[in-house]
């Protein structure tokens, strides 16, 4: 355990989920001014640590993000806490509303979202064009990014506590009461019981799309909700890890999932279309669809690697908010279900 997470016993790095065997970034702001004085000062303090744990070029065998100095780790926690609480104290001293604290939460959250957007775009720019090599690049890239996202989520716990939770309580989270009310008639909205019941029903329906079933454990519920958060629109406020996963979907996966449009296919009125010359006429597919086809239906890789890549890729699509009814998820799930001797995923970072 550590001071920040649970209390200190001398092994902070292991408690915080950071790998002690990887390189450690030292406290780069020792002796500097208070990083909680402004957003720019706080971000200058936080960003080098984020770069170290999110942009790591190497894979840890235990699925851990690279370590940072314990002093820096606790310093970032303290700086985030002071950044939020100082705004609250200022609002109280001025006998004003707490809009200032909310604004401070919104600014750091927006900066984080922009950061993950840029990181995911950098990964996209490095993606190879070849089909099978695309998956061989995507899977380890996501594993590293995923481990970094969870490490960043722990590192920036006060952002979740002081801003994200508040935004969700104010109906700005991934699932909104306002959406439920739009689907209800005026008569139904007159009774609070009807609204609460409909809200619970609709939320359960949504979570079931992410694999949750009534009676599942609290861990399965939390995992389904994290997938739903990652699959939400960009205007919804979600925890730091889900924000990172959502950006991986929008900036990395969705361009690969997009099907290119065919140009110059104007149709003449009443023209009889030509019959296809093959039993299964080829259709334009996205880059990831072609890569999955090569992975599952050719001998480009051996059977063991094929199974591992398919399982890790299916998990990456789920974690980043690609719904289970997507054709590629269904194709991967069907392949995995038909596998005779399944093996565990190659990277333990694919945990909820």
N, C-alpha and C positions, 0 to 999 in steps of 0.2 A: 504494500500500500504506500501511498505518498500523501504529503500534506494536502495537496489539492484535491485528490480523488477520495481518499478515505481516512487519512491519518498517516504518519510517517513511520517506516520501520527500516529505513536505510536502503531500500531498493526501488527508488522512484521510477527508474526507467521502465522496469518490467511492469509496474502497476499501471503506468499511463499508456500501456499498449505500444510502446516504442521499442524498437529492437536494440539491445545493447551491443550487438555484434556489428552493426553498421556504423558509418562515420557519424560523429556527433558534432552538431553546430554549437559553438560556444556562445555565451551571453554577449551579443554584439553591442548592447546598449549600456554596458556597465559604466557608471559614472556620468551618464548623460542626463539631460533634463527629464522632467516628468512627462512620460509619453501619454498621459491621460488628459493633457491640457487641450488637445484639439484632435480632430479626425486625422489630419495630415501627420501629426506627431505619433498618434497611435498606429496608423498604418505603416509608417516607416519602421516602427518597432516590431510589428507583427509580420510583415510581408517576407523578410528573409527566412523566418521560421517556416512559414507556409511553403515557400519555394523549396526548402530543404526536404520537407516531408511529403509534398504533393508532386514535385517534379523529379523525384528520385529516378535515376536511369537504370537502377539495378533491382533485381528481385530478391527479397529476403526469403529463405527457405521456410520460415515460420509465418510468412504473410504479414510481417510487421512493417510499419513505416520507419524510416530512419530516425535515430534518436536526436534529441536536442538537449542542450545543457539544462540541468534541473533548475538552476537559477533563472534561466531565461523562461523556462516553462511556467514557473510560479510567478515570475515577473509579468508575463503576458496575462495570466489570470488576474493578478492584482490590478494591472493597468485597465483591463476591460471592466472590472468591477468598479474601479474609481471613475472611469469614464461615464458609466451609467448613473452611479449614485451621486456624483457631483452635480449632474444636471437636475436630479430630483431635489437635492438640497437647495440649489439655486432657485428652483421654482417655488419651493416652500418659503424661502426667505423673502421672495418678492411677492408672496401671497398671490401667486399666479397659478394657472392650470398646469398640469403635467405634460403639456404639449412639447415642452423643450426636451424632456426625457424621451418622449416618443420619437421626436425628430432625430435625436442622437442615435437611437436604435435603428431607425430607417436608413441613416446615412452609412453606418458601418455595414449593414446588411446589403445595401445596394453595392457597396465596394466589394464585398465578398462575392456577390453574384457575378459582378463584372470580372473578377479575378478568375473564377472557375470557367467562365465563358472563354476567356483568353487562353487558359491552359488547355481546354478541350479543343480549341481551334488549332493550337500549336500541334497537338497530337494528330489532328486531321491532316494538316499539311505534310506530316511525315509518313502518312499511310501509303503503302505501295499500291500500284495499279493492278498487279497480277492477282488473280483470284485467290488461290490457296495461301499465298504469302500475306494477303490482306488479313485473313483470319489469324495467321501465325503472328502477325503484328498486333492485331486488335486485342486478343486475349491477354497477353502479358501487359499490354499498355493499360487495359482496364484494371487488371489485378493490382498494379502499382497505384493507379489513380484511386481505386476503391479503398485500399489500405490508407492512403493519404487523406481521403475524405473522412474516414472515421477518426483518424488521429486529429484532424482539424476540428472535427465535431467535439472531441473531448477538450482540445486546447481552447476552443472558443465557447465553452459551456455557458459562460455568462451572457453571450449573445442569445442563445436559446432561452435562457431563464428570464432575461430582462426585456427582450424584444419579441422573439418568436412566440413564446407562450402568451404574451399579452395580445399580440396580433390575432392569434387563434381564438382567444377569448372574446375578441371584438369582431368575430365572424369574418376574419380575413385569411383564414387558413385554407387548406386544400379542399375541405368540404364545408360549404357555407349554408347557413340557415336561409339566406336570401334566395338561393337556388331552389330550395324546397318550397318556399312560400310562392314563388312564381308559378309552380306547377299545381298549386292548390286553389280551389275556388274561394270566393269571399265568405261563403257560409262556413267552410271548414276552418278558415282562419279566425273565426270568432271564438273558437274553443282552444284553449291552451293545450288541453290533453290531445286533441287531434294533431296539433302542430308537433308536439313532442313525439308522438307515436309515429307520424309520417317521417320525421327527421331520422329517427332510429331505424326505421325500415329502409329508407333510402340509403343511409350510410352502410347498413349491412349489405344491401344489394351491391353497392360499389365495392366494398371490401371482398365480396365473393368473387368479383372479377379478377382479383389479385390472389386467389387461391385460398382465401379464408373460408372455413366452414363452421357453422354453429357447433360449439362444444370443443373447438380447438383450444390449445393452450394460449396463455398470455403472450408467450414468445412468438407463436405463429400469428397472433393478432397484430403484434407490434411489427412483425416483418411485412405482413400484408399492407399495413398502414404506411410503412416507409416506401413500399413500391407505389402505392396510390399517391403519396406525396411527390415522388419523383415523376409520376405521370401527369401531374397537375399542370395547368397553364402557368406561364411565367409570372402572372400578376398575383399568384397565391403565395403567401408567406409560409415557408416550411423550414424545418430544422436545417442546420448547416450541412450535414451529410446528405440530406435529400436535395438540397439546393445544388450541391456538387454533382450528384447523380443525374438530376434533371438537365443540367447543362451538358453533361456527357451525351445524353440522348439528343438534345436539340442541336448541338454543334458538331458532334461526331457521328452518331448513329443515323439520324434522320437524313443527312445528305447521302449516306450510303444506302439507305432504304428507298430513296426516291427513285421512281421509274422514269427514265428519260422520255421526253415527248418526241414523237415522230414528226418531222417537218415535211411540208410539201405533199400532204396526203389529202388534198381537196377532192371531194367526191362530186361527180357529175350526177345531176338529177336523173333518176330512173335507170342508172347504170347497173348492170348485173355484176356483182362482185365475182372475181375469179375463185374457183375452188382451190383449197390448199393442196399442195403437192405432197405433203407428208401427213401421217396420222395425227401428229401433234405439232401443228404449225408453231414456229418459234415466235415468241413475243418479247418485246423489249423488257429487260429486267434491270434492276438496280445492281450496283457493284456488289453489295453484300449478298443479294439473291444468287448471283452467279457464283460467288465464292462458296456459299453453302451448297449449291448444286455440285460443285467440284469436290467439296469435302466429303459429301455423303454418297455420291454416285459415281465416283471414279477411284482409281488406285493411286491418287496423288500422294497420299500418306498411308502409313500402316494402320491396321485396325485399332491398335491401342491408342495411338495418337489421335486417330479420328474420333474415338469415343471421348477422349479427354477434351479435345477442342470443342466438340459438339456440346458437351455438358457445361463447360465453362462459358461458352458463348450463349447458351440458353439462359444460364443464370445471369449473365451480364444484361441481356435484353430484359429480363424480368426485373432486376434490381433498379434499372434506370428508367422504368416506367413504360415499357412497350407491352401492351395488353396481350393477354393470352390468346385472343382470337385473331391476332395478326398472323397472316399466312406463314411467315418464316418461323415464328414461335411454334405454331402448330406442326410444321414440318420437323423441326428439331425435337419437339416433345414426342412425336410419333416415332422418330428414329430411336430416341433414348428408351422409350417404352418397349420397343421391340428388341433391344439389345439383350443377348442371352446372359452375359456375365458382366454386369455393370461394375465399374471401378470408381473409387472416390475421386473427386476433382483434384487437379494437380496443385491448386493454390487454396490455402485455407483462408485467404481473405474474403472468399465468397460466402461470408456469413452475414447474418442480419445484424 
